Structures are given as C-alpha cells and as structure tokens.
Amino acid sequence: MIETLNVIAALLTIGFGLFGFLAPRYTASALDLTPTTSTMGLSEMRASVGGLFVSAGLAAIVIGDPLGYAMIGFAFTGAALGRVVSLFLDKPPVKKVLLFGGIEAALALWLIGANI
C-alpha cells in the first residue's frame, strides 16, 4: 500500500512539474508571474517548477527506494516553508498560498512520514 501511494505521489509530482516544463506561460499566469519585460521567467518555470520536479519524481520511481520518495518530500517541505515565510514578508494572495502550500505540505507529510 505504501509503495502504491508513493508512486501516486511521485506521479503527481511529475504531473505538476510537466505544467511548468511544457506550459510555462500557463504556470506563470496561474502563479501570478506572467512575464512582462523578459522571457527569462519562462526559462525559470521550465527549470525549477518543471524539470526539477519531473526528474525528481521519475528518479524516485526508477530508484524505488523509500529515501528517494522522502527526498521529494523534503523538496515539498522547502516549498511549503517558503510559502509560509512569504505570507508574512510578501503578503501574496492568501487563497493561492493556502491552496498550493497545502498541496505541498500534504505531499511532504506523506512522503517523509511514510518513508523515513
């Protein structure tokens, strides 16, 4: 059961990453990051929001070790913590932060809790 849920979490990670990798304009728009003066932001979407998570999810599945899945959890932990800090320092739209941060926190809790 744990292995099945790990693979589902990794597939979700890959799926979220594919949005950034294949549809960076859509992803940037959804995150209120639409580029205005440079397309470098699209490159960043493909790299850090896209390719990073696609490759992490694929690696965890290929390696098949619990620590591989836990590492994805640590990545999601960092993302969720960044959103919490942003709530206090940057005042972003609370609903979006809670939605995206909640997904990240839930995946982090599962992936770390089930695999460490």
C-alpha positions as CSV (number, residue, x, y, z in Angstrom):
1,M,0.0,0.0,0.0
2,I,2.8,2.4,0.9
3,E,4.6,1.7,-2.4
4,T,1.4,2.4,-4.4
5,L,0.8,5.7,-2.6
6,N,4.5,6.6,-3.1
7,V,4.2,6.1,-6.8
8,I,1.0,8.1,-6.9
9,A,2.7,11.0,-5.1
10,A,5.7,10.7,-7.5
11,L,3.3,10.8,-10.4
12,L,1.5,13.9,-9.0
13,T,5.0,15.5,-8.7
14,I,5.7,14.6,-12.3
15,G,2.3,15.9,-13.4
16,F,2.7,19.2,-11.5
17,G,6.3,19.5,-13.0
18,L,5.0,18.9,-16.5
19,F,2.8,22.0,-16.3
20,G,5.9,24.1,-15.6
21,F,8.0,22.2,-18.1
22,L,5.6,22.1,-21.1
23,A,3.2,25.0,-20.3
24,P,5.4,27.7,-18.6
25,R,3.1,30.6,-19.7
26,Y,0.1,28.9,-18.2
27,T,2.0,28.1,-15.0
28,A,3.4,31.6,-14.7
29,S,-0.1,33.0,-15.1
30,A,-1.6,30.7,-12.5
31,L,1.2,31.8,-10.1
32,D,0.7,35.5,-10.9
33,L,4.2,35.5,-12.5
34,T,3.3,36.4,-16.1
35,P,6.5,37.7,-17.8
36,T,6.4,41.4,-18.8
37,T,9.8,42.5,-19.9
38,S,11.8,39.3,-20.3
39,T,11.2,35.6,-21.1
40,M,13.8,34.5,-18.6
41,G,10.9,33.8,-16.2
42,L,9.7,31.1,-18.7
43,S,13.1,29.5,-18.6
44,E,12.9,29.5,-14.8
45,M,9.4,27.9,-14.9
46,R,10.7,25.1,-17.2
47,A,13.8,24.6,-14.9
48,S,12.8,25.0,-11.3
49,V,9.0,24.5,-11.4
50,G,9.1,22.0,-14.3
51,G,12.2,19.9,-15.0
52,L,13.3,19.7,-11.4
53,F,10.1,18.1,-10.2
54,V,9.7,15.9,-13.3
55,S,13.2,14.5,-12.8
56,A,12.8,14.1,-9.0
57,G,9.5,12.1,-9.5
58,L,11.0,10.0,-12.2
59,A,14.1,9.3,-10.2
60,A,12.2,8.2,-7.2
61,I,10.1,5.8,-9.3
62,V,13.2,4.4,-11.1
63,I,15.3,4.1,-7.9
64,G,12.3,2.6,-6.0
65,D,13.9,3.2,-2.6
66,P,11.9,4.9,0.3
67,L,14.7,7.5,0.6
68,G,14.1,8.6,-3.0
69,Y,10.5,9.3,-2.1
70,A,11.4,11.0,1.1
71,M,13.7,13.4,-0.8
72,I,10.8,14.6,-2.9
73,G,9.0,15.2,0.5
74,F,11.9,17.3,1.7
75,A,11.7,19.3,-1.6
76,F,8.0,19.9,-1.0
77,T,8.8,20.8,2.6
78,G,11.1,23.6,1.4
79,A,8.4,24.9,-1.0
80,A,5.7,24.9,1.7
81,L,8.0,26.7,4.2
82,G,8.9,29.2,1.5
83,R,5.2,29.9,1.1
84,V,4.7,30.4,4.9
85,V,7.6,32.9,5.1
86,S,6.1,34.6,2.0
87,L,2.8,35.0,3.8
88,F,4.5,37.1,6.4
89,L,7.0,39.0,4.3
90,D,5.4,39.4,0.9
91,K,1.6,39.4,1.5
92,P,0.7,37.2,-1.5
93,P,-2.9,36.2,-2.2
94,V,-3.7,34.0,0.8
95,K,-6.1,31.7,-1.0
96,K,-3.4,30.8,-3.6
97,V,-0.8,30.3,-1.0
98,L,-3.0,28.1,1.1
99,L,-4.0,26.0,-1.9
100,F,-0.5,25.5,-3.3
101,G,1.1,25.3,0.1
102,G,-1.5,22.9,1.3
103,I,-0.8,20.5,-1.6
104,E,2.9,20.8,-1.0
105,A,2.6,20.3,2.8
106,A,0.3,17.2,2.3
107,L,2.7,15.6,-0.1
108,A,5.6,16.5,2.2
109,L,3.9,14.9,5.2
110,W,3.1,11.7,3.3
111,L,6.4,11.3,1.5
112,I,8.5,11.9,4.6
113,G,6.3,10.3,7.2
114,A,5.8,7.1,5.2
115,N,9.4,6.7,4.1
116,I,11.7,7.7,7.0
